[in-house]
Amino acid sequence: MSVETLTTVGPELLELVPGLQFDHEELAKAYQQYIERVPMPASGKEEDRLRRLGLTHRAGAEDPWRDAGNGQYNQETGEKNFEEAEFSVFNEALQDTYFHEIYKSLPFRPGRMRLVTLHPGEIYHMHTDHSRVAHMSIQTNEDCRLLFRTGHTYHVPTDGRIHILNTKLHHSAYNAGGSDRIHLTMTLAD
């Protein structure tokens, strides 16, 4: 895969996939299609309906809409729950959306492909991931940032580009703005 690096953050933290840019309006439309189609979760609670939203899932997944929402590691034991490459099936109910076009166009093999919302005032704890994670912003505000332990921060704009972040390094994300941040995230399986 060929990548373009941004010198403002540094190639050790961020890469952009060159020559690949998606239509932001189509991305936002696909998100609305997803929201309209996602079924109620097993809990039956409306507040759980838009949590852990996945586009890919493992073969034979009990709930293909939410299979990719699980963490790769058991927080209590530290044991690995799965390999990213297991998330090799794109949700059949979404194959007519722009998300599927993006999926087919990726120059890397994605594992978990998810829709992640960070509400105003939310912050993730500092952590590391097993793989790098690509981000595309669907909705954001200037006060949404990824924060690396190095002190560098990065704002993913709604530019239709794929921003591959080195989430193997200690990082966090926060939303200090007044509106939701919604990202399409794709964990690199390679």
N, C-alpha and C positions, 0 to 999 in steps of 0.2 A: 504494500500500500504506500502510495506517495502521499506525503503530508507537507503542509506549509506551517512553519512555526511563527509565533508572534513574539517579537523581541521585547514587547512591553512586559510580558510575564516571564517569558523564557521557555525554551524548548523542553526543559526538564519538567515543566508543569502543564503545558498546553500545546496542542497541535490542532490545526484546522485541516480538514480534508479539502484539497484544492480542486477547483473545477466542478464542484458539486454544490449546487444551491437550490433549495426547494422553495416553492411558493408559500409564503407565510399565510396568505388568506386561505389557501387550500388546507394547510396544516390546521388552522383554527376551525375550519369547517369539519375536518375529520374528527377533531376533538369533540365538537358538538354532536356528531353522529355517534361517537362512542358513548357519550353521556346519555343520549336518548335510548341506546340499545342495551346498556349494561343492566343485567337482571339484579334482582334483590339477592343479597347474600344469604347463606344458610342461617345466619342469626335472625333474619327477618326484620332487622332494624334499619330504618331509613338512613340513620347516621353512619352506618357501615357500608352503604351502597357504593359510595365513591372512594372507598379506601382500597389500597393495594390493587390498583388497576393495571392489568397486564395485557400486552398484545401478543406475546408469545407464551407458550406453555410446554410442559413436558408431554410426551406421548402418553395417552391414557389418563390425563389429569382429571381429577374429580370435578374441579371448577376451573375451566380454561380461562375464565375472565380474571381470576385472582391467584392463579398458581405462581405467577412470576412476582407476586408481592411479598413473598417470604424471603427472609434473610438467608444468606449463604451459610452463615455459621450459627450454631446454637449458642446463645448468649451466656448460658450457664456453664456449659461444658467446653465450649470452644471448638467442638467437633464440627466438621464440614457436613452440611445437610445435602449438598448436591454439587455437581459440576455445571458450570455455565453452559457448556455445549449440550446439555440435556434439554435446554429450552429451544428446541429446533422446529417447533410447530407453530405456525402463525394462526391465530384465531380465525377459524373458517367463517364466522359470522361477520368478520371485518375485511374480508378479501375484496370488497368493492369500494373500500375507502382509500384515501390518499396515503394512509399509514402503510398499506400494503405496497404501494408504489415505492415508498421510501425504503421499506424492508428489502424489496427486490433490487434496489439500486445501490445498496451499501457495498463499499469496497472491502468490507471486513465481515467476519461471521459474528452476528450478534448472539448473545445468550438471552438473558432477560431483557425484554423490551417493555418499558413501563411508562405510565403517565404518573408523574410525581408532583403533587401540589404542596407548596410551602405557604402556609397562611401568614398573614401579618403578625409579626412578633415571634414567630417560631424560629428556632435554631436547632440544628443537629449537634449532637455531642461530637467532639473531636474523635476521629476514627480513621482506619485504613481499610481499603477494599482489596480483595484478592486480585482483581483485574482493573484495567483502566475503564472509565465510563465515558461514553459519548453523550453530549447534551445538545438538544435543540430546544430553544425557547419558544413556547406557544404564547405565553402571557408573562409579563414581568414588569418590574418598575426599577428605576435606577438604584434603589436601595436594597436590591437582592444581590447577594454576593456569595461566591465560594471563597472560603478563607483557608489558606494553607498555614501550617505551623510556622513556616518561614516568615510569615507576616504579609505575604503577597495575597491580594484579593483579586477576584475576577468576576465580572458581570457578563453573563451570557445574553447578548442582545437578540431581539426577534428578527434576525437577518436571514433565516432559512438555511444557515450553514451548520455543519456538524463540528462541534467543539469537543475534541477529545482531551479529557482532563486526566492527569496522572493521579488518580485516586488511590494508587498504591502508597502514596505519601500521606502523612497525617493531614487531614482536612476536615472542614466543617462547612455548613451552608447556613445562611441566615436571611431572613426577610425583615428588614427594618422599615419597610414601606407600609403603605396603607391598602394595598390590594394583593390578591393572591399571585404567587409565582407558580406557573405550570410549565414543567419541562417534560419533553419526551426524552427518556434516558435509555441508553442501549449499552449494556455491559459487553465488552469485547470478549468473545469466547476463545479467541486464538491466543 
